[in-house]
Amino acid sequence: AFSYAATSSSVFLLDLGAGNGYILGLKVSSASTSLAQLVGSYNFVGVVADGSGLAGNTRISSDGSATCAIETNGVLSEDESFTGIQQCPNLPNVLHATHLDPRIPTYRGKAYFVISGDIMMYFIFDTDGFFNAYGAGVRIM
């Protein structure tokens, strides 16, 4: 278990053991979240719908786009991206974007980002609205 508490952000992480995922809790403000608060470079870990893990880094730009480098067998591959990152109309503390994977040209998933200080949590759903992946990252200073 890991916990961190500060004025601007708080996080709690509990590893449920090999193959069982983890529980992540963030202290999230109810105030509006802007793209400017999300901009930056992050290292992240995640879990895919089939149960496999992933890790990598992402760079989120002020123009609302992002590139994502995922580590597979020790090799970083920059092939996934996000476009149109913006505030959700009904959830002011959540940002959303279109998730693109060039290996599947017709794929247009949806990604949702929640941030608390330098900590980012994401959820990705595929073109049909089914769960695809989730994870968390920390901003690299």
Order of alpha helices (4+ residues) and beta strands (2+ residues): beta-beta-beta-alpha-beta-beta-beta-beta-beta-beta-beta-beta
